[in-house]
């Protein structure tokens, strides 16, 4: 893999991470000071075909909420967040 291709893939992943953070803020309406992290992880479920997206919300009250969506970060939609019921 060339340097340019690697850099493009990283930039694309970063863009999707920021997009999902925006969707999380829009959907869950956390405190403005809440920390939101979005990470693509290996899916712990053997029936999951690939990477999963782990979303963590740490509120100002130090309560941590975690959401695991069984699809890559580039495929996460607002509907996925609504389906989590949070």
DSSP file (Angstrom, degrees, kcal/mol; ACC not computed):
  #  RESIDUE AA STRUCTURE BP1 BP2  ACC     N-H-->O    O-->H-N    N-H-->O    O-->H-N    TCO  KAPPA ALPHA  PHI   PSI    X-CA   Y-CA   Z-CA
    1    1 A X              0   0    0      0, 0.0     2,-0.1     0, 0.0     0, 0.0   0.000 360.0 360.0 360.0 132.6    0.0    0.0    0.0
    2    2 A X     >  -     0   0    0      1,-0.1     4,-2.4     4,-0.0     5,-0.2  -0.330 360.0-113.6 -78.0 162.2    1.4    3.4   -1.0
    3    3 A X  H  > S+     0   0    0      1,-0.2     4,-2.6     2,-0.2     5,-0.2   0.904 117.0  51.4 -59.7 -43.2    1.8    6.3    1.5
    4    4 A X  H  > S+     0   0    0      2,-0.2     4,-2.3     1,-0.2    -1,-0.2   0.894 110.4  48.1 -64.3 -40.8   -0.8    8.3   -0.4
    5    5 A X  H  > S+     0   0    0      2,-0.2     4,-2.3     1,-0.2    -1,-0.2   0.917 112.6  48.7 -65.7 -43.3   -3.4    5.5   -0.3
    6    6 A X  H  X S+     0   0    0     -4,-2.4     4,-2.2     1,-0.2    -2,-0.2   0.917 112.3  48.5 -61.7 -44.5   -2.7    4.9    3.4
    7    7 A X  H  X S+     0   0    0     -4,-2.6     4,-2.4     1,-0.2    -2,-0.2   0.896 110.5  51.3 -63.8 -41.5   -3.1    8.6    4.2
    8    8 A X  H  X S+     0   0    0     -4,-2.3     4,-2.2     2,-0.2    -1,-0.2   0.904 110.0  49.4 -63.0 -42.3   -6.3    8.8    2.2
    9    9 A X  H  X S+     0   0    0     -4,-2.3     4,-2.4     2,-0.2    -2,-0.2   0.898 111.6  48.7 -65.0 -40.7   -7.8    5.9    4.0
   10   10 A X  H  X S+     0   0    0     -4,-2.2     4,-2.5     2,-0.2    -2,-0.2   0.908 111.6  49.4 -65.3 -41.7   -6.9    7.4    7.4
   11   11 A X  H  X S+     0   0    0     -4,-2.4     4,-2.2     2,-0.2    -2,-0.2   0.892 111.2  49.9 -64.2 -39.6   -8.4   10.7    6.4
   12   12 A X  H  X S+     0   0    0     -4,-2.2     4,-2.1     2,-0.2    -2,-0.2   0.916 111.3  48.3 -64.9 -44.1  -11.6    9.0    5.3
   13   13 A X  H  X S+     0   0    0     -4,-2.4     4,-2.3     1,-0.2    -2,-0.2   0.916 111.1  50.7 -63.0 -43.5  -11.9    7.1    8.5
   14   14 A X  H  X S+     0   0    0     -4,-2.5     4,-2.3     1,-0.2    -1,-0.2   0.895 108.3  52.7 -61.4 -40.6  -11.3   10.3   10.5
   15   15 A X  H  X S+     0   0    0     -4,-2.2     4,-2.1     1,-0.2    -1,-0.2   0.925 110.6  47.1 -60.4 -45.1  -14.0   12.1    8.5
   16   16 A X  H  X S+     0   0    0     -4,-2.1     4,-2.5     2,-0.2    -2,-0.2   0.869 108.9  54.7 -66.6 -36.5  -16.5    9.3    9.3
   17   17 A X  H  X S+     0   0    0     -4,-2.3     4,-2.2     2,-0.2    -1,-0.2   0.933 110.5  45.8 -61.3 -45.4  -15.5    9.3   13.0
   18   18 A X  H  X S+     0   0    0     -4,-2.3     4,-2.0     2,-0.2    -2,-0.2   0.877 111.3  53.1 -64.9 -37.4  -16.3   13.0   13.2
   19   19 A X  H  X S+     0   0    0     -4,-2.1     4,-2.2     2,-0.2    -2,-0.2   0.917 110.2  47.2 -62.8 -44.4  -19.6   12.5   11.3
   20   20 A X  H  X S+     0   0    0     -4,-2.5     4,-2.6     2,-0.2    -2,-0.2   0.880 108.5  55.0 -67.2 -38.4  -20.6    9.8   13.8
   21   21 A X  H  X S+     0   0    0     -4,-2.2     4,-2.5     2,-0.2    -1,-0.2   0.919 108.6  49.2 -59.4 -42.1  -19.7   12.1   16.7
   22   22 A X  H  X S+     0   0    0     -4,-2.0     4,-2.5     1,-0.2    -2,-0.2   0.929 110.6  49.8 -61.9 -45.2  -22.0   14.7   15.2
   23   23 A X  H  X S+     0   0    0     -4,-2.2     4,-2.7     1,-0.2     5,-0.2   0.893 110.0  51.4 -60.7 -39.9  -24.8   12.2   14.9
   24   24 A X  H  X>S+     0   0    0     -4,-2.6     4,-3.0     2,-0.2     5,-0.5   0.934 110.8  47.4 -63.3 -46.7  -24.3   11.1   18.5
   25   25 A X  H  X5S+     0   0    0     -4,-2.5     4,-1.3     1,-0.2    -2,-0.2   0.903 115.3  46.5 -60.8 -41.3  -24.5   14.7   19.7
   26   26 A X  H  <5S+     0   0    0     -4,-2.5    -2,-0.2    -5,-0.2    -1,-0.2   0.893 119.6  39.1 -67.7 -40.6  -27.6   15.3   17.6
   27   27 A X  H  <5S+     0   0    0     -4,-2.7    -2,-0.2    -5,-0.2    -3,-0.2   0.911 126.1  30.7 -79.8 -44.6  -29.3   12.0   18.7
   28   28 A X  H  <5S-     0   0    0     -4,-3.0    -3,-0.2    -5,-0.2    -2,-0.2   0.666  85.7-147.3 -93.6 -17.2  -28.5   11.8   22.4
   29   29 A X     << -     0   0    0     -4,-1.3    -4,-0.1    -5,-0.5    -3,-0.1   0.929  28.5-175.4  50.3  54.5  -28.3   15.5   23.2
   30   30 A X        -     0   0    0     -6,-0.2    -1,-0.1     1,-0.2    29,-0.0  -0.213  39.2 -71.4 -72.6 170.4  -25.6   15.0   25.8
   31   31 A X    >   -     0   0    0      1,-0.1     3,-2.3     2,-0.1    -1,-0.2  -0.323  48.3-116.0 -54.9 142.8  -24.2   17.9   28.0
   32   32 A X  T 3  S+     0   0    0      1,-0.3    -1,-0.1    -3,-0.1    -2,-0.1   0.751 116.5  52.9 -58.0 -22.5  -22.1   20.2   25.8
   33   33 A X  T 3  S+     0   0    0      2,-0.1    -1,-0.3     0, 0.0    -2,-0.1   0.418  82.5 120.8 -92.6   1.6  -19.1   19.3   27.9
   34   34 A X    <   -     0   0    0     -3,-2.3     2,-0.5     1,-0.1    25,-0.2  -0.356  62.3-128.7 -66.2 144.5  -19.6   15.5   27.5
   35   35 A X  E     -A   58   0A   0     23,-2.6    23,-2.9    -2,-0.0     2,-0.5  -0.825  23.2-167.5 -94.5 131.5  -16.7   13.6   25.9
   36   36 A X  E     -A   57   0A   0     -2,-0.5     2,-0.4    21,-0.2    21,-0.2  -0.979   4.0-174.1-121.5 125.8  -17.6   11.4   22.9
   37   37 A X  E     -A   56   0A   0     19,-2.6    19,-2.5    -2,-0.5     2,-0.4  -0.961   5.3-167.8-120.4 141.1  -15.2    8.9   21.5
   38   38 A X  E     +A   55   0A   0     -2,-0.4     2,-0.4    17,-0.2    17,-0.2  -0.995  14.2 171.2-127.5 124.9  -15.8    6.8   18.4
   39   39 A X  E     -A   54   0A   0     15,-2.5    15,-3.3    -2,-0.4     2,-0.6  -0.993  31.6-132.9-137.5 140.7  -13.5    3.8   17.6
   40   40 A X  E     +A   53   0A   0     -2,-0.4     2,-0.3    13,-0.2    13,-0.2  -0.851  39.1 173.8 -91.6 123.3  -13.6    1.0   15.1
   41   41 A X  E     -A   52   0A   0     11,-2.7    11,-3.2    -2,-0.6     2,-0.3  -0.813  40.8 -87.3-126.5 163.2  -12.9   -2.2   16.9
   42   42 A X  E     -A   51   0A   0     -2,-0.3     2,-0.3     9,-0.2     9,-0.2  -0.571  54.1-111.0 -68.5 133.7  -12.8   -5.9   16.1
   43   43 A X        -     0   0    0      7,-0.6    -1,-0.1    -2,-0.3     5,-0.1  -0.514  19.5-154.8 -72.0 126.0  -16.3   -7.2   16.6
   44   44 A X  S    S+     0   0    0     -2,-0.3     2,-0.5     3,-0.0    -1,-0.1   0.666  72.2  90.1 -75.0 -15.0  -16.6   -9.6   19.7
   45   45 A X  S >  S-     0   0    0      1,-0.1     3,-1.7     2,-0.0    -2,-0.1  -0.712  71.9-146.6 -84.6 123.5  -19.6  -11.4   18.2
   46   46 A X  T 3  S+     0   0    0     -2,-0.5    -1,-0.1     1,-0.3    -3,-0.0   0.731  98.7  56.2 -63.9 -20.3  -18.6  -14.4   16.0
   47   47 A X  T 3  S+     0   0    0      2,-0.0     2,-0.4    -3,-0.0    -1,-0.3   0.551  82.7 102.7 -87.3  -6.5  -21.6  -13.8   13.7
   48   48 A X    <   -     0   0    0     -3,-1.7    -5,-0.1     1,-0.1    23,-0.1  -0.638  67.9-146.3 -77.1 127.7  -20.5  -10.2   13.0
   49   49 A X        -     0   0    0     -2,-0.4     2,-0.2    21,-0.2    -1,-0.1   0.662  65.0 -23.7 -74.5 -15.7  -18.8  -10.1    9.6
   50   50 A X  S    S-     0   0    0      1,-0.2    -7,-0.6    20,-0.1    -2,-0.0  -0.738  99.5 -11.3-163.7-150.7  -16.2   -7.4   10.3
   51   51 A X  E     -A   42   0A   0     -2,-0.2     2,-0.3    -9,-0.2    -9,-0.2  -0.259  54.1-148.7 -67.3 155.6  -15.3   -4.4   12.4
   52   52 A X  E     -A   41   0A   0    -11,-3.2   -11,-2.7    18,-0.2     2,-0.6  -0.781  14.2-119.5-117.4 164.2  -17.8   -2.8   14.8
   53   53 A X  E     -AB  40  69A   0     16,-3.0    16,-2.9    18,-0.3     2,-0.5  -0.935  21.7-160.3-110.0 121.8  -18.1    0.8   15.9
   54   54 A X  E     -AB  39  68A   0    -15,-3.3   -15,-2.5    -2,-0.6     2,-0.5  -0.890   6.7-169.2-103.1 125.9  -17.8    1.5   19.6
   55   55 A X  E     -AB  38  67A   0     12,-3.2    12,-2.9    -2,-0.5     2,-0.4  -0.964   2.0-171.9-117.1 127.7  -19.2    4.8   20.9
   56   56 A X  E     -AB  37  66A   0    -19,-2.5   -19,-2.6    -2,-0.5     2,-0.5  -0.976   5.4-167.5-122.3 131.7  -18.5    6.0   24.4
   57   57 A X  E     -AB  36  65A   0      8,-3.0     8,-2.7    -2,-0.4     2,-0.6  -0.977   1.9-170.1-118.9 119.4  -20.2    9.0   26.0
   58   58 A X  E     -AB  35  64A   0    -23,-2.9   -23,-2.6    -2,-0.5     6,-0.2  -0.932  15.4-153.0-111.9 110.5  -18.6   10.3   29.2
   59   59 A X    >   -     0   0    0      4,-2.2     3,-2.1    -2,-0.6   -27,-0.0  -0.241  30.8-105.4 -79.0 168.4  -20.9   12.9   30.8
   60   60 A X  T 3  S+     0   0    0      1,-0.3    -1,-0.1     2,-0.1    -2,-0.0   0.734 123.1  62.3 -63.6 -22.3  -19.8   15.7   33.1
   61   61 A X  T 3  S-     0   0    0      2,-0.1    -1,-0.3     1,-0.0     3,-0.1   0.358 117.8-116.0 -83.1   5.1  -21.3   13.6   35.9
   62   62 A X    <   +     0   0    0     -3,-2.1     2,-0.5     1,-0.3    -2,-0.1   0.672  68.4 143.1  65.2  21.4  -18.7   10.9   35.1
   63   63 A X        -     0   0    0      2,-0.0    -4,-2.2     0, 0.0     2,-0.5  -0.823  40.2-148.7 -89.8 127.9  -21.3    8.4   34.0
   64   64 A X  E     -B   58   0A   0     -2,-0.5     2,-0.4    -6,-0.2    -6,-0.2  -0.844  13.8-172.4-102.4 127.7  -20.0    6.4   31.1
   65   65 A X  E     -B   57   0A   0     -8,-2.7    -8,-3.0    -2,-0.5     2,-0.4  -0.967   6.1-164.6-117.6 136.7  -22.4    5.1   28.4
   66   66 A X  E     -B   56   0A   0     -2,-0.4     2,-0.4   -10,-0.2   -10,-0.2  -0.956   6.7-171.6-124.9 141.4  -21.2    2.7   25.7
   67   67 A X  E     -B   55   0A   0    -12,-2.9   -12,-3.2    -2,-0.4     2,-0.5  -0.994   6.0-161.3-129.3 134.7  -22.9    1.7   22.5
   68   68 A X  E     -B   54   0A   0     -2,-0.4     2,-0.5   -14,-0.2   -14,-0.2  -0.975   5.3-169.7-119.5 120.3  -21.6   -1.0   20.1
   69   69 A X  E     -B   53   0A   0    -16,-2.9   -16,-3.0    -2,-0.5     2,-2.4  -0.941  23.4-133.6-111.0 125.9  -22.9   -1.0   16.6
   70   70 A X  S    S+     0   0    0     -2,-0.5     2,-0.3   -18,-0.2   -21,-0.2  -0.344  77.2  72.1 -82.5  60.8  -22.1   -4.0   14.5
   71   71 A X  S    S-     0   0    0     -2,-2.4   -18,-0.3   -23,-0.1    -2,-0.2  -0.958  90.4 -83.4-162.1 156.8  -20.9   -2.3   11.4
   72   72 A X    >   -     0   0    0     -2,-0.3     3,-1.9   -20,-0.1     4,-0.5  -0.216  44.0-109.8 -62.2 155.7  -17.8   -0.3   10.3
   73   73 A X  G >  S+     0   0    0      1,-0.3     3,-1.0   -21,-0.2    -1,-0.1   0.821 117.2  61.6 -58.5 -33.1  -17.7    3.4   11.2
   74   74 A X  G 3  S+     0   0    0      1,-0.2    -1,-0.3   -54,-0.0    -2,-0.1   0.695 107.1  45.6 -67.4 -17.9  -18.1    4.4    7.5
   75   75 A X  G <  S+     0   0    0     -3,-1.9    -1,-0.2     2,-0.1     2,-0.2   0.430  82.3 117.8-105.2  -1.0  -21.5    2.6    7.5
   76   76 A X    <   -     0   0    0     -3,-1.0     2,-0.2    -4,-0.5    -3,-0.0  -0.490  42.7-176.0 -72.0 133.7  -23.0    3.9   10.7
   77   77 A X     >  -     0   0    0     -2,-0.2     4,-1.3     1,-0.1     3,-0.4  -0.752  42.9-103.7-123.2 170.3  -26.2    5.9   10.2
   78   78 A X  H  > S+     0   0    0     -2,-0.2     4,-2.3     1,-0.2     5,-0.2   0.851 121.3  61.0 -60.9 -34.3  -28.6    8.0   12.3
   79   79 A X  H  > S+     0   0    0      1,-0.2     4,-2.1     2,-0.2    -1,-0.2   0.872  98.8  55.6 -61.9 -37.1  -31.0    5.0   12.1
   80   80 A X  H  > S+     0   0    0     -3,-0.4     4,-0.8     2,-0.2    -1,-0.2   0.903 108.7  47.7 -60.9 -40.9  -28.4    2.8   13.8
   81   81 A X  H >X>S+     0   0    0     -4,-1.3     5,-0.7     1,-0.2     3,-0.7   0.899 110.6  50.7 -68.6 -40.0  -28.3    5.2   16.7
   82   82 A X  H ><5S+     0   0    0     -4,-2.3     3,-1.1     1,-0.2    -1,-0.2   0.871 105.3  58.1 -63.5 -35.4  -32.1    5.3   16.9
   83   83 A X  H 3<5S+     0   0    0     -4,-2.1    -1,-0.2     1,-0.3    -2,-0.2   0.733  94.6  65.0 -68.0 -22.3  -32.1    1.5   17.0
   84   84 A X  H <<5S-     0   0    0     -4,-0.8    -1,-0.3    -3,-0.7    -2,-0.2   0.720  99.9-136.9 -73.6 -19.0  -30.0    1.5   20.1
   85   85 A X  T <<5       0   0    0     -3,-1.1    -3,-0.1    -4,-0.5    -2,-0.1   0.685 360.0 360.0  75.3  17.6  -32.8    3.2   22.0
   86   86 A X      <       0   0    0     -5,-0.7    -4,-0.1     0, 0.0    -1,-0.1   0.411 360.0 360.0-108.8 360.0  -30.5    5.6   23.8
